[in-house]
Structure formats: structure tokens, C-alpha cells
Amino acid sequence: MSSNARHVPVMLQRCLDMLAPALTEPGAVVVDCTLGAGGHSEALLTTFPEARLVALDRDPTALALAGERLAPFGERATLVRAVYHELPEVLERLGIPRVQGVLFDLGVSSMQLDEADRGFAYAQDAPLDMRMDQTKGISAAEVLNTYPPGELVRILRAYGEEKQARRIVEAVVREREKEPFTRSARLVELIRDALPQAAKRTGGNPAKRTFQALRIEVNGELASVERAIPAAVKALAVGGRIAVLSYQSLEDRIVKQVFAAGAATTAPPGLPVVPERYQPRLKLLTRGAELPTEQEIAENRRAAPARLRGAERIREDVTDAP
């Protein structure tokens, strides 16, 4: 299946509208920090014919597929194999001091969910891999089979917000002593058996939170987001805009905190006049997080948990004189 046929970008028009004021001038640079199958990138290049795109992804399969999709745009599109927190190094290598737009579509891509052998989806049996870059790092199976019980409990609670973490981990430890985990169906069945009936009646598939936690651990996602969002804000030129799509509360909280800090004054209380170096660097473009409409969810059910936040860079950093 082609990447075009299977990928419907989440909240596409709203992302384009949010970034539009910054991308109309010739030579504007927009960075898609989460290229995936290339749907957002293709729309950015089509909608803003004067703009240049830099697109990042750690997944070589995604880069290959998106590269075919974006080939008609020629040199306007530069695709780079990198994790999004590596944005500053990528821009430095390309000789780009500032950019006019940045887009993040966080979490696992539709393309990765649709590839059964990647192990991201709990709805189909697959090897327990979950690495976004399958050439490096440890798999979800290795995490399940080798991590101490206390560390597994911490991961499920912190990254999956799983209230039944201890019960699930006790079952995992019993089972891995009999036979190591290799496939997702066995883990899904174990979780169903381990949870009390009341916990299985709410919140969708009972394996969802555990799979999310394992995926975040395997790919270091939250640590990467914590570095990437401030780095992207710093890379924006004055008048530049950033749009971020999150799919779970942990990511959204990080984005909210970075944007709120940038939009607040840092002046000590009581100053009659606030010097420029204490003035906000960002203007928020959303009141809270924008949610997808019913029509957007109907077009793409994976949009349902999405949360969109945006901000505009309104001044440069002003450093104190030496």
C-alpha cells in the first residue's frame, strides 16, 4: 500500500492555518520534526510554494517512503535521518540559523501502526519490537524480559498512567520465568487476565496503557520531547510559528509548560517598568489545547485523542551585557 493511500494527516487544515502567517514570504523554512509517511510535509510544500522544507525522522523506512512522496518537490525538500531533539545539530549542518515554522506530530506514526511486524499495535499479533528505528536500541520484548520488576512498575505508572501496574508486572514476571516474551498477543492476553473486571470495563483496550508505556521507554520519547520543544522554540525567527500535535497527557503537559513559560514575563515582582529581557518570548495561538472535530475524527479515527497547541515567537532572546 502506498504511503498516500494509508495516511490521513491529523488536523491538517488547522495546522496549515496556524503556520500560514509565517510561511508566505519567499525563502521561508518550515521544519516537519516528525515526517512519518509525509502527509503533513506534502501539504506544507503544496500550500506554501515559496517555502523550503526540512523534515526529520529516525525511521529509515519512513524516510524512504516519504522520500518517494516528496520527490516531485525536488530541492525544496530536505529529508534528514534524525530524532527531533537533534534539530539544533541538523539546522547547524544545513547552515540554517533560524526557521519560520515548526510542526510536531508526536507519538507513533500511522505508518508504523499499520506495519504489523513493528509490534506497535495491540490489536494484532506481532513481534514485540516497538523501535521507531529498528537498527538500534532495545526492543519492547527485551524490556519485558530483562528489566527488574520495580523498574517495570515505574515505567507502566509513569509512562502509561496504569493504575494496575503492580498487578500486571507480577504476572509478567511469573510468565517470563516460564518463557521469554516475544509476541504482542501473549502480552495482551496476560494483561486481560491480570486486570480486575472493573478495570477492563473502562478506557478502551486494557493493553493500551502498557503498550504506550513500553513504546515510550523503548524510544526515549518523553526525554526527547522535553529537549525538542524548547530547542524548536529557540530555532524560531521572530514572527515564526510552532504547532504541536500530542496524543497523550504526558506529551501535552510538556508542550503546555514550555509554551506557558515562553509566554510569561520573567521579571521580578514589583518592577515599575519591565525591561525587554524579561518580556515574553512567545504569544500563545491556542486557548488551551484545540481538539479535533467530529468530522476530523470520522475522516481519521486516530485523530480522536489529538491535542493541538501553537505559539508564535514575538521577540529574540536578549542576553545581559557582559
C-alpha positions in Angstrom: 0.0 0.0 0.0 1.4 3.4 -0.8 2.0 6.0 1.9 -0.6 8.3 0.2 -3.3 5.7 0.4 -3.0 4.8 4.0 -2.1 8.1 5.7 -4.6 10.8 6.6 -2.8 13.6 8.4 -4.3 14.6 11.7 -6.0 18.1 11.9 -4.2 19.0 8.7 -6.0 22.2 7.8 -5.7 23.6 11.3 -2.0 23.0 11.3 -1.6 24.7 8.0 -3.8 27.7 9.1 -1.8 28.0 12.3 1.6 28.1 10.4 0.4 30.1 7.4 1.2 33.7 8.5 4.9 32.7 9.0 5.3 30.8 5.7 4.2 33.2 2.9 7.5 35.0 2.3 9.9 33.6 -0.3 12.7 31.6 1.3 10.7 30.7 4.5 11.9 27.5 6.1 9.5 25.1 7.8 10.6 22.0 9.7 8.5 18.9 10.0 10.1 17.3 13.0 8.0 14.1 12.6 8.0 13.3 8.9 6.3 9.8 9.1 4.5 9.0 5.9 4.9 12.6 4.7 1.3 13.8 4.7 1.9 17.0 6.6 5.1 17.7 4.7 3.4 17.2 1.3 0.6 19.6 2.3 3.1 22.2 3.6 5.1 22.2 0.3 1.9 22.3 -1.7 0.2 25.1 0.3 3.3 27.3 0.6 5.1 27.2 -2.8 7.7 29.7 -1.7 8.7 27.7 1.4 11.6 25.2 1.9 11.0 22.1 4.0 13.4 20.3 6.3 11.9 17.0 7.5 13.2 14.8 10.3 12.5 11.1 11.1 14.5 8.4 12.9 12.8 5.6 10.9 14.7 4.7 7.7 11.5 3.1 6.3 9.5 6.3 6.8 12.3 8.3 5.2 12.3 6.1 2.1 8.5 6.1 1.7 8.2 9.8 2.3 11.1 10.5 0.0 9.2 8.9 -2.9 6.1 11.0 -2.0 8.0 14.3 -1.8 10.3 13.6 -4.8 8.2 15.9 -7.1 9.2 18.9 -5.0 12.9 18.4 -5.7 15.4 20.5 -3.8 12.6 22.3 -1.8 12.5 19.2 0.5 15.5 18.1 2.6 14.9 14.9 4.4 17.2 14.0 7.4 17.5 10.9 9.4 17.4 12.2 13.0 15.4 12.3 16.2 13.6 15.5 16.7 15.6 16.6 19.7 18.6 16.7 17.3 17.0 19.7 15.5 19.7 22.2 16.5 22.5 20.0 15.1 20.5 19.4 11.9 20.0 23.1 11.3 23.6 23.9 12.0 24.8 21.2 9.5 22.4 22.7 6.9 23.6 26.3 7.6 20.1 27.5 8.7 20.3 29.9 11.7 16.6 30.5 12.1 13.3 28.9 10.8 9.9 30.4 10.2 7.8 27.3 11.1 8.0 24.1 13.0 5.5 21.2 13.2 5.5 18.2 15.5 3.1 15.3 15.2 4.1 13.4 18.3 3.7 9.7 19.1 3.8 6.7 16.8 3.0 7.3 13.2 0.1 5.8 11.3 2.6 4.1 9.0 4.3 2.4 12.0 1.0 1.3 13.4 0.0 -0.2 10.1 3.2 -2.2 9.7 2.2 -5.4 11.6 5.7 -6.6 12.2 6.7 -3.4 14.1 4.7 -4.5 17.2 3.2 -1.1 18.0 -0.4 -2.1 17.7 -2.0 -4.2 20.4 -4.9 -5.2 18.1 -2.8 -7.6 16.0 -0.2 -10.3 16.9 3.4 -9.2 16.1 6.9 -9.4 17.4 7.3 -7.2 20.5 9.7 -4.7 18.9 8.3 -1.1 19.0 11.5 0.6 18.0 11.0 3.5 15.7 14.5 2.9 14.4 14.9 -0.9 14.2 18.7 -0.6 13.6 19.4 0.5 17.2 18.3 0.2 20.8 16.5 -2.5 22.7 13.1 -3.9 21.8 9.9 -4.0 24.0 10.5 -7.7 24.4 13.9 -7.1 25.9 12.4 -4.5 28.3 9.8 -7.0 29.4 12.2 -9.9 29.8 15.2 -8.2 31.5 14.0 -5.1 33.5 13.7 -5.6 37.3 10.1 -5.7 38.5 10.3 -2.4 40.3 11.6 -0.6 37.1 8.7 -2.2 35.1 6.2 -0.9 37.6 7.7 2.6 37.4 7.5 2.6 33.6 3.9 1.5 33.5 2.9 4.0 36.1 4.9 6.9 34.8 4.6 6.4 31.0 1.2 4.6 30.8 -0.5 6.0 33.8 -1.5 2.4 34.5 -3.1 2.1 37.9 -2.8 -1.7 37.8 0.9 -1.6 37.1 1.9 -3.8 40.0 -0.6 -6.5 39.2 0.4 -6.6 35.5 4.1 -6.7 36.3 3.7 -9.6 38.8 2.0 -11.5 36.0 4.8 -10.6 33.6 7.5 -11.7 35.9 5.7 -15.1 36.5 5.3 -15.7 32.8 8.8 -14.6 31.7 10.3 -17.2 34.1 8.5 -19.9 32.2 9.2 -18.5 28.7 10.5 -15.1 27.5 8.1 -12.7 25.8 8.4 -12.4 22.0 4.9 -11.7 20.6 2.3 -9.0 21.4 -0.7 -11.3 21.5 0.7 -13.1 24.6 1.2 -9.8 26.4 -2.3 -8.6 25.5 -3.8 -11.9 26.8 -1.7 -11.7 30.0 -3.0 -8.1 30.7 -6.6 -9.1 30.1 -6.2 -12.0 32.6 -4.4 -9.9 35.2 -6.8 -7.0 35.4 -9.9 -7.0 37.6 -13.2 -6.8 35.8 -13.9 -3.2 36.8 -10.6 -2.1 35.2 -11.5 -3.8 32.0 -14.8 -2.0 31.6 -13.4 1.5 31.0 -10.8 3.2 28.9 -10.8 1.0 25.7 -8.4 -1.9 25.2 -6.9 -2.8 28.6 -3.5 -3.3 26.9 -3.4 0.3 25.6 -1.6 1.9 28.5 1.0 -0.8 28.9 1.8 -0.7 25.1 2.1 3.1 25.4 4.5 2.8 28.3 6.7 0.3 26.6 6.8 2.3 23.4 7.8 5.5 25.3 10.6 3.6 27.2 12.0 1.8 24.1 12.2 5.1 22.1 13.0 7.5 24.9 10.1 9.6 23.7 9.4 11.9 26.7 13.1 12.8 27.2 13.3 13.6 23.5 10.1 15.8 23.7 11.5 17.6 26.8 14.6 18.6 24.8 12.9 19.1 21.4 10.2 21.6 22.1 12.5 24.2 23.8 15.0 23.7 21.0 12.4 24.3 18.4 11.2 27.4 20.1 14.8 28.7 20.2 15.2 28.0 16.5 12.2 30.2 15.5 12.8 33.6 14.0 10.7 36.4 15.3 7.3 36.0 13.7 7.9 32.3 13.3 5.3 29.8 14.5 5.3 26.3 16.1 2.4 23.8 16.0 2.4 20.7 18.1 0.0 17.7 18.0 0.1 15.5 21.1 -1.8 12.3 21.7 -1.4 11.6 25.4 -1.4 13.8 28.5 2.3 13.3 29.3 3.4 14.8 26.0 0.8 17.5 26.1 1.8 18.6 29.6 5.4 19.2 28.4 4.3 21.3 25.5 1.9 23.3 27.7 4.6 24.0 30.2 7.2 25.1 27.6 4.7 27.4 25.8 3.4 28.8 29.1 6.9 29.6 30.3 7.7 31.3 27.0 4.6 33.4 27.1 5.1 34.6 30.7 7.2 37.5 31.9 10.2 36.6 33.9 10.5 39.9 35.7 10.9 40.1 39.5 7.7 41.3 41.1 7.3 45.0 41.7 9.2 46.4 38.8 7.5 49.7 37.6 8.8 49.1 34.1 9.6 45.6 32.8 12.9 45.5 30.8 12.8 43.8 27.4 14.9 40.9 28.6 12.1 39.9 30.9 9.3 40.2 28.4 7.5 37.1 27.0 9.2 35.4 24.0 6.0 33.7 22.8 2.4 34.5 22.1 0.0 31.6 22.5 -2.0 30.8 19.4 -4.5 28.4 21.1 -6.6 28.9 24.2 -5.7 25.6 26.0 -5.4 22.7 23.6 -7.6 22.5 20.5 -9.4 19.2 20.0 -10.4 17.5 16.7 -13.9 18.0 15.4 -16.3 15.1 14.9 -15.6 15.3 11.1 -11.9 15.1 11.6 -12.3 12.0 13.8 -14.7 10.5 11.2 -12.0 11.0 8.5 -9.3 9.6 10.7 -10.2 7.7 13.9 -6.6 8.1 15.1 -7.2 11.8 15.5 -9.6 11.2 18.4 -7.0 11.7 21.2 -5.1 14.6 19.4 -4.4 17.9 21.2 -3.1 20.8 19.2 -1.2 23.7 20.7 0.5 26.6 18.9 2.7 29.6 19.6 4.4 32.5 17.8 7.9 33.8 18.5 7.4 37.6 19.3 10.9 38.6 20.3 14.5 37.4 20.3 16.3 36.4 23.5 18.1 39.4 25.0 21.2 38.4 26.9 22.6 40.5 29.7 25.6 42.6 28.7 28.9 41.2 29.9 
